Amino acid sequence: MKDGGGGSAEVDFVYTIDGCAIPIEVKSGHNSRLRSLHAFIDAAPVGVGVRVWSEPLAIDEVQTVVGHKPFRLINLPFYLLGNLEMLVRRYL
């Protein structure tokens, strides 16, 4: 898939729940960019994305950088990965 800057973009994982493809990016810190996740959200009919990281659980209302499409970003700590499906279902 192409990102907004003309390059290619790849999310780390895609998790399917009830026919919805949920993009997942795995990042080590708070200062990471989510260009691939934003490009996926802009291109797909989905309103939720997941960042797996080392910081605390947080749910953010954000917009994609290029298309300004609003979506919920679930910032999921590594240790809560087993709760991924429950959390995503809550915010679908």
C-alpha positions as CSV (number, residue, x, y, z in Angstrom):
1,M,0.0,0.0,0.0
2,K,1.2,3.5,-0.6
3,D,1.5,6.0,2.3
4,G,0.7,9.7,2.0
5,G,4.3,10.6,1.2
6,G,4.5,8.4,-2.0
7,G,6.4,5.6,-0.3
8,S,5.2,2.2,0.7
9,A,3.6,1.4,4.0
10,E,3.2,-1.9,5.9
11,V,1.5,-2.5,9.2
12,D,3.1,-5.2,11.4
13,F,-0.1,-7.3,11.7
14,V,-3.7,-7.3,10.6
15,Y,-6.2,-8.9,13.1
16,T,-9.6,-9.8,11.8
17,I,-12.7,-9.5,14.1
18,D,-16.2,-10.0,12.7
19,G,-15.0,-9.3,9.2
20,C,-13.2,-6.0,10.1
21,A,-9.4,-5.9,9.4
22,I,-7.7,-4.1,12.4
23,P,-4.2,-2.8,11.7
24,I,-1.6,-3.4,14.5
25,E,1.8,-1.7,14.8
26,V,4.3,-2.9,17.4
27,K,6.5,-0.1,18.7
28,S,9.0,0.2,21.6
29,G,8.3,3.7,22.8
30,H,6.0,6.7,23.0
31,N,7.9,8.7,20.4
32,S,7.2,6.3,17.5
33,R,5.5,7.3,14.2
34,L,2.5,5.3,13.0
35,R,2.6,6.2,9.3
36,S,1.7,2.7,8.1
37,L,-1.2,2.4,10.5
38,H,-2.5,5.9,9.4
39,A,-2.2,4.9,5.7
40,F,-4.1,1.6,6.4
41,I,-6.9,3.5,8.3
42,D,-7.2,6.0,5.4
43,A,-7.5,3.2,2.9
44,A,-9.8,0.8,4.7
45,P,-13.3,1.0,6.2
46,V,-12.1,0.7,9.8
47,G,-12.2,3.1,12.7
48,V,-9.9,1.4,15.1
49,G,-6.1,0.8,15.1
50,V,-3.8,-0.8,17.7
51,R,-0.3,0.2,18.8
52,V,1.4,-2.5,20.9
53,W,4.0,-0.8,23.1
54,S,5.8,-0.6,26.4
55,E,3.8,2.3,27.8
56,P,0.5,2.1,29.8
57,L,-2.9,1.3,28.3
58,A,-4.5,4.4,26.7
59,I,-7.3,4.9,24.2
60,D,-6.9,8.0,22.1
61,E,-9.3,9.7,19.7
62,V,-7.0,10.8,16.8
63,Q,-7.1,11.6,13.1
64,T,-5.0,10.3,10.3
65,V,-2.2,12.6,9.1
66,V,-3.1,12.7,5.4
67,G,-6.8,12.1,5.2
68,H,-7.8,13.5,8.6
69,K,-10.0,10.5,9.1
70,P,-11.0,10.2,12.8
71,F,-10.3,6.8,14.5
72,R,-9.6,5.3,17.9
73,L,-6.1,4.3,18.7
74,I,-5.8,1.6,21.3
75,N,-2.3,1.9,22.9
76,L,-1.9,-1.6,24.3
77,P,1.0,-2.6,26.6
78,F,2.8,-5.8,25.7
79,Y,1.6,-7.5,28.9
80,L,-2.1,-6.9,28.0
81,L,-1.8,-8.5,24.5
82,G,-4.1,-11.3,25.6
83,N,-6.9,-8.8,25.9
84,L,-6.6,-7.5,22.4
85,E,-9.9,-8.9,21.0
86,M,-11.9,-7.8,24.1
87,L,-10.6,-4.2,23.8
88,V,-11.0,-4.0,20.1
89,R,-14.6,-5.3,20.3
90,R,-15.3,-2.6,22.9
91,Y,-14.3,0.2,20.5
92,L,-15.5,-1.2,17.1
